[in-house]
Amino acid sequence: MGGAMRAEILKLRRRPAFWILASLVLVTLVLFGYLFTWLFIVRGVGGEDVQVADADQFLRLLLPAEFVGATVSSLSGLGAALALILGALAVGSEYGWRTVKTIAVQRPSRLGLAAGKVAGIAVLVLAIALAALLLALLASLAVAAAEGESLALPGAGRVLAGIGAAWLLLMVWTAVGMLLAALFRGTGLAIGLGLVYVLLVEQILLALPLPERIADVLAAVMIGANGTALAEGLADASTTQGLGFDPVGAGQATLVLLAYLVGSLALAALLFRRRDIA
Amino acid sequence: MHRHEGESGPAMVVETHGLTKRYDGIDAVADLDLRVRRGEVYGLLGPNGAGKTTTLRMLLGLVRPTRGSAIVLGREPGEPESLRRLGALVEEPAHYPYLSGRDNLRVLARYVGCGDAAVDEALAAVELAERADDKVKAYSLGMRQRLGVAAALLKDPELLILDEPTNGLDPKGMLEMRQLIRRVGQGERTVILSSHLMVEVEEVCDRVGIISRGRLVADGPLAELRAGRGVVVAADPPDAARHVAAGARGVRSVEERDGLLHVDVAAEDVAALNAALVHAGIAVTELRPVRRSLESAFLELTAEGG
């Protein structure tokens, strides 16, 4: 599996699409997570008609003490869509370029190949998660310096939990992308359907005027809703109070996301193992 | 498992028994019994759609047979131990277009577990070292085919499986590819070459299996496949010779073409034919077996197979 993992890392490291997606994850984090919030909400740039009563509370979310929660929250939004595309490309392109048959006649077994691919992607996703946290820390320090606010950092435990949460969130969506690509044996349909789900289906379902019990059940099983719950679990409760957040519980969210991760990868590996490669 | 005396065991690199693959109710490959010996260059010859690629895919473990069995290098197809010892190029070469030729091989080297020295060796073997650092998307088809062969050679395999490696190449590229196959097929290495080109098989292979509509309709050394039924006889006087030959033991028919008699007779009755002619006072100046071109043998056999 070690060789297959190193092969996967080499493939992705040299692939322009990987760098574009990783850069987009980081750019959207800084732009939407920090710069725009600071400029348009905290600073009120854009006109006098922009009035935000909770500007101070939003400012607290941008400070270094909250960079972990802010990062994970950002990754559960656009980061999820980009991670899904990454997973779909990593698996689907092997079918598109027909390299799947080239690698399937090398030494490892099919399961060994699948495990190596997952391990390689997991390493690179961890690198993206670490880069996102580092960038968020720098952005939060810049905001704190500009606003003359506290430069205090969160505790090491919260930072470690944040690394795990950021990795898990990105990895779950990457795994869903991999599963869809394995299912459809290509990238097009996998990315298309995946994005529809990430960006539309969950939002529509949560916005429907459903009975509270059904809405709660949906929120408890949907990946996006659990991702949001995980992000909120990493935020300081006093900071998020009054901002419309409704923490479900990070522990449950972690378990649900882990179940999706393992389930998606196991199903993708099973499909790859059992199907003929034409 | 049924084994032929003296033709099984370690000497056999590939053995299949009743290998069958069925797609949508149609047998792409049917009851295929194939044996490939160690060290030979074996040609799998057949028209497009005959089942060659499906056969090779089954040998590589890419597709599972509907029924029957195959042993490749002593193992089930697709087992890591079998894959470790074979190299393959199936259909068109498939590489990562954004990587250079060298990096494509480096990726495969990691899967295989060999170092970058093997990459350089493989590139040199296919004479691609000079363009190794160019992106594959800039390669011509011939270069991609050669890179595919280099990828197959990376493991220094005991068994090399090449599926239509000259497809789409210009005449120069085809010639170079055949020279390359002859080169890599020297020594102990076994090569299975599938092709629909008779000239290719004739130039490169020691033994040939002819496959038609999923069935192996002939299998043997080239000389054997080209051997026709009967003998050609040059005799004087021709009319008397024809008359005597027609009455000789085991003769099924006699035809005169270009002053030569084409006698349809079983191999074991040729001596009796010769004796009959000599006994009748006819001067026999030539008596040789009928030789067909591989092309006519192929057409005959595939027509029978269909």
Boltz contact constraints between the chains, C-beta under 6 A:
constraints:
  - contact:
      token1: [A, 3]
      token2: [B, 110]
      max_distance: 6.0
  - contact:
      token1: [A, 3]
      token2: [B, 111]
      max_distance: 6.0
  - contact:
      token1: [A, 3]
      token2: [B, 113]
      max_distance: 6.0
  - contact:
      token1: [A, 4]
      token2: [B, 111]
      max_distance: 6.0
  - contact:
      token1: [A, 6]
      token2: [B, 110]
      max_distance: 6.0
  - contact:
      token1: [A, 7]
      token2: [B, 107]
      max_distance: 6.0
  - contact:
      token1: [A, 7]
      token2: [B, 110]
      max_distance: 6.0
  - contact:
      token1: [A, 7]
      token2: [B, 111]
      max_distance: 6.0
  - contact:
      token1: [A, 10]
      token2: [B, 107]
      max_distance: 6.0
  - contact:
      token1: [A, 11]
      token2: [B, 107]
      max_distance: 6.0
  - contact:
      token1: [A, 14]
      token2: [B, 99]
      max_distance: 6.0
  - contact:
      token1: [A, 15]
      token2: [B, 98]
      max_distance: 6.0
  - contact:
      token1: [A, 97]
      token2: [B, 94]
      max_distance: 6.0
  - contact:
      token1: [A, 98]
      token2: [B, 94]
      max_distance: 6.0
  - contact:
      token1: [A, 99]
      token2: [B, 94]
      max_distance: 6.0
  - contact:
      token1: [A, 101]
      token2: [B, 62]
      max_distance: 6.0
  - contact:
      token1: [A, 101]
      token2: [B, 90]
      max_distance: 6.0
  - contact:
      token1: [A, 102]
      token2: [B, 94]
      max_distance: 6.0
  - contact:
      token1: [A, 104]
      token2: [B, 62]
      max_distance: 6.0
  - contact:
      token1: [A, 105]
      token2: [B, 60]
      max_distance: 6.0
  - contact:
      token1: [A, 105]
      token2: [B, 83]
      max_distance: 6.0
  - contact:
      token1: [A, 105]
      token2: [B, 88]
      max_distance: 6.0
  - contact:
      token1: [A, 106]
      token2: [B, 111]
      max_distance: 6.0
  - contact:
      token1: [A, 106]
      token2: [B, 112]
      max_distance: 6.0
  - contact:
      token1: [A, 107]
      token2: [B, 80]
      max_distance: 6.0
  - contact:
      token1: [A, 107]
      token2: [B, 83]
      max_distance: 6.0
  - contact:
      token1: [A, 107]
      token2: [B, 84]
      max_distance: 6.0
  - contact:
      token1: [A, 107]
      token2: [B, 111]
      max_distance: 6.0
  - contact:
      token1: [A, 107]
      token2: [B, 112]
      max_distance: 6.0
  - contact:
      token1: [A, 109]
      token2: [B, 80]
      max_distance: 6.0
  - contact:
      token1: [A, 276]
      token2: [B, 63]
      max_distance: 6.0
  - contact:
      token1: [A, 277]
      token2: [B, 62]
      max_distance: 6.0
